[in-house]
């Protein structure tokens, strides 16, 4: 019998992740409960159990008396001599109780105590296991739709992907394997409740950490991410090693690394840019692949004025203002984009000249004034890397879509984006 208990405990520990000590404690509690149901008290009983052999003993402390009035707490001297030959009246001896003497009800209650303890420990084990994966990426299998939500099996437990955390337009099919970001793990009486997401920006970050060894090793840092799930993501990276190209490492040979992430995100476009501590250069990079003439950034007010060539205005703004909006989220700046013609008509170039002496309050980027060969090469490589990445994902080039716009449409888009930037300034800031 004891060997069967030991084998059962070993199997439960292996399959359910429940510690052997917790199960032994559950058995001890169940024996105490059975004794209480049988004799209506437990203050004079102890249960001992050998963890190596699972041999257990139920010992009841009884006082030696001449005439027994309460057999639960007293024992006759003759019976006491069988246990301890030196027992005297008034001594306390430990009498072993056979569990077989317990009634059916007591045994049933003991069984329920063990089962309840097993369920509690299993729930606790599952919670601890998945709590460690909170704010991380896990792979699951799509099970079924529950209304608009989706149940995803993570192995030992099901997670809930709510409709608001699903990518718009993405169709998840049963048995399909998907990667999700663990938002929260809650401990409930029915087991851990896990909420996951496919739209969280951290999902993209974790996927890059899995795919790019340099990020896992800390050579490359992901400084900022701006995402519109299902459409486009901008990510700013920085290399702690001057010999390692941050953008190139993330793109991979022939776009292999970034394309693997694009495929996992169902074709979502990803722009990878270089991070720069100079806010003006960072904003210029964030508007990639559009070319920029000048950037006037106010770090205190978190506002920036960007001037681009007339033919690049549509590309800088992006379809429905997406490129400008993502750049604003990425840099945490409110960005106002103007064409070169608009800037000259409003006399902004004259204002630049007046602001040149106020370098402490403004960070300025001017393509004509700072046409350094090395920096130009870097900027061009960034745009090329972004364009190569977009082509690798199979999506149409943004510039090809937008450059057919007329000048009048571009100017109208400027006003629209400027207004939208003002509305979203709270979020960007």
Residue pairs with C-beta under 8 A, 6 or more apart in sequence:
2 53
2 54
2 55
2 56
3 54
5 27
5 54
6 53
6 54
9 20
9 23
9 24
9 54
10 20
12 18
12 23
12 118
13 19
13 20
13 23
16 118
16 121
16 122
16 125
17 122
17 125
17 126
17 129
18 118
18 121
18 122
18 125
19 121
20 51
21 51
22 117
22 121
23 117
23 118
23 121
24 49
24 51
24 54
25 117
26 113
26 114
26 117
26 118
26 121
27 49
27 56
27 114
28 47
28 49
28 56
29 113
29 117
30 109
30 110
30 111
30 113
30 114
30 117
31 47
31 56
31 58
31 99
31 110
32 42
32 45
32 47
33 106
33 109
33 110
33 113
34 99
34 102
34 106
34 107
34 109
34 110
35 42
35 45
35 58
35 60
35 97
35 102
35 106
36 42
37 102
37 103
37 105
37 106
37 109
38 101
38 102
38 103
38 106
39 45
39 72
40 72
41 72
44 60
44 61
44 62
44 72
44 73
45 58
45 59
45 60
45 61
45 97
46 58
46 59
46 61
47 56
47 57
47 58
47 59
48 56
48 57
48 59
49 55
49 56
49 57
50 56
57 96
58 96
58 97
58 98
58 99
59 94
59 95
59 96
59 97
60 72
60 94
60 95
60 96
60 97
61 73
61 92
61 93
61 94
61 95
62 72
62 73
62 74
62 75
62 80
62 92
62 93
62 95
63 73
63 74
63 75
63 90
63 91
63 92
64 74
64 75
64 76
64 77
64 80
64 87
64 88
64 89
64 90
64 91
64 92
64 93
65 74
65 75
65 76
65 77
65 89
65 90
66 76
66 77
66 89
67 76
68 74
68 75
68 76
75 93
75 95
77 87
77 88
77 89
80 87
80 91
80 93
81 87
83 93
83 94
83 95
84 91
84 93
87 93
102 110
123 187
123 191
123 192
126 156
126 157
126 191
126 192
127 185
127 187
127 191
127 192
129 156
130 154
130 157
130 182
130 185
130 192
130 194
131 185
131 192
133 182
133 185
134 182
134 183
134 184
134 185
135 181
135 182
135 183
135 202
136 181
136 182
136 206
137 179
137 180
137 181
137 182
137 203
137 206
137 207
137 210
138 154
138 179
138 180
138 182
138 196
139 154
139 177
139 178
139 179
139 180
140 152
140 153
140 154
140 155
140 159
140 177
140 178
140 179
140 180
140 196
141 152
141 153
141 175
141 176
141 177
141 178
142 150
142 151
142 152
142 172
142 173
142 174
142 175
142 176
142 177
142 178
143 150
143 151
143 152
143 153
143 158
143 174
144 150
144 151
144 174
145 151
146 160
147 163
148 162
148 163
149 160
149 161
149 162
149 163
150 160
150 161
150 166
150 172
151 158
151 159
151 160
151 161
152 158
152 159
152 160
152 161
152 178
152 180
152 196
153 159
154 194
157 191
157 192
157 194
158 194
159 180
159 182
159 194
159 195
159 196
160 193
160 194
160 195
160 196
161 172
161 180
161 196
161 197
161 198
162 195
164 199
165 183
165 195
165 196
165 197
165 198
165 199
165 200
166 172
166 198
166 199
167 198
167 199
167 229
167 230
167 265
167 266
167 268
168 229
168 230
169 230
170 198
170 230
170 266
172 178
178 198
179 203
179 207
179 264
180 196
180 197
180 198
180 203
181 196
181 197
181 198
181 200
181 202
181 203
181 206
182 194
182 195
182 196
183 195
183 196
183 197
183 200
184 194
184 195
185 192
185 193
185 194
185 195
186 192
186 193
186 194
186 195
197 203
198 229
199 227
199 229
199 230
201 225
201 226
201 227
201 233
202 225
204 225
204 227
204 233
204 235
204 261
204 265
204 270
205 222
205 225
205 235
207 261
207 264
207 265
208 215
208 222
208 235
208 250
208 261
209 215
209 216
209 222
210 216
211 252
211 257
211 260
211 261
212 220
212 249
212 250
212 252
212 257
214 220
214 239
214 244
214 249
215 221
215 222
215 250
218 240
219 239
219 240
219 241
219 244
219 249
220 237
220 238
220 239
220 240
220 244
220 246
220 249
220 250
221 237
221 238
221 239
221 240
221 275
222 235
222 236
222 237
223 236
223 237
223 238
223 275
224 235
224 236
224 275
224 330
224 331
224 332
225 233
225 234
225 235
225 236
225 330
226 233
226 234
226 235
226 326
226 327
226 329
226 330
227 233
227 234
227 326
228 322
228 325
228 326
229 268
230 265
230 266
230 268
231 268
231 269
231 322
232 268
232 269
232 270
232 271
232 322
232 326
233 265
233 268
233 269
233 270
233 271
233 326
234 270
234 271
234 273
234 286
234 326
234 327
234 329
234 330
235 250
235 270
235 271
235 272
235 273
236 273
236 274
236 275
236 282
236 285
236 286
236 330
237 246
237 247
237 250
237 272
237 273
237 274
237 275
238 246
238 274
238 275
239 245
239 246
239 249
246 274
246 275
247 272
247 273
247 274
247 381
247 382
247 385
248 385
249 257
250 257
250 258
250 272
251 257
251 258
251 272
251 385
251 388
251 389
252 258
252 259
254 392
255 388
255 389
255 391
255 392
255 393
258 270
258 272
258 389
258 392
258 393
259 389
259 392
259 393
261 270
262 268
262 269
262 270
262 389
262 392
262 393
267 393
267 394
267 395
268 393
269 390
269 393
269 395
270 389
270 393
271 288
271 289
271 326
271 386
271 389
271 390
272 385
272 386
272 389
273 285
273 286
273 288
273 382
273 386
274 285
274 378
274 382
275 282
275 285
276 282
276 285
278 363
278 365
279 297
279 299
279 304
279 331
279 333
279 363
280 295
280 296
280 297
280 304
280 363
280 364
280 365
281 295
281 365
282 331
283 295
283 297
283 304
283 306
283 327
283 331
283 333
283 335
283 365
284 292
284 295
284 306
284 365
284 379
285 379
285 382
286 326
286 327
286 330
286 331
287 306
287 308
287 316
287 323
287 324
287 327
287 335
287 337
288 382
288 383
288 386
289 315
289 383
289 386
289 387
289 398
289 399
290 308
290 312
290 315
290 316
290 323
291 308
291 309
291 312
291 367
291 383
292 306
292 307
292 308
292 312
292 316
292 365
292 367
293 307
293 308
293 309
293 340
293 366
293 367
293 368
294 306
294 307
294 343
294 352
294 364
294 365
294 366
294 367
295 304
295 305
295 306
295 307
295 363
295 364
295 365
296 304
296 305
296 306
296 352
296 355
296 362
296 364
297 303
297 304
297 333
297 362
297 363
297 364
297 365
298 304
298 361
298 362
299 363
300 361
302 332
302 333
302 334
302 428
302 429
303 333
303 334
303 335
303 336
304 331
304 333
304 334
304 335
304 336
305 336
305 338
305 348
306 316
306 335
306 336
306 337
306 338
307 337
307 338
307 339
307 340
307 343
307 348
308 316
308 337
308 338
308 339
308 340
309 339
309 340
310 339
310 340
310 341
310 407
310 410
311 403
313 337
313 339
313 410
313 411
313 413
313 414
314 402
314 403
314 405
314 409
314 410
314 413
315 323
315 398
315 399
315 402
315 403
316 323
316 324
316 337
317 323
317 324
317 337
317 402
317 410
317 413
317 414
317 417
318 324
318 325
318 326
318 398
318 402
319 398
319 401
319 402
321 413
321 416
321 417
321 420
323 398
324 335
324 337
324 417
324 421
325 417
325 420
325 421
325 424
327 335
328 334
328 335
328 421
328 424
328 428
329 427
329 428
331 428
332 428
332 429
333 428
334 421
334 422
334 424
334 425
334 428
334 429
335 421
336 418
336 421
337 414
337 417
337 418
338 346
338 348
338 414
339 410
339 411
339 414
342 411
342 414
343 349
352 364
352 366
355 362
355 364
356 364
387 397
390 397
390 398
391 397
405 413
421 428
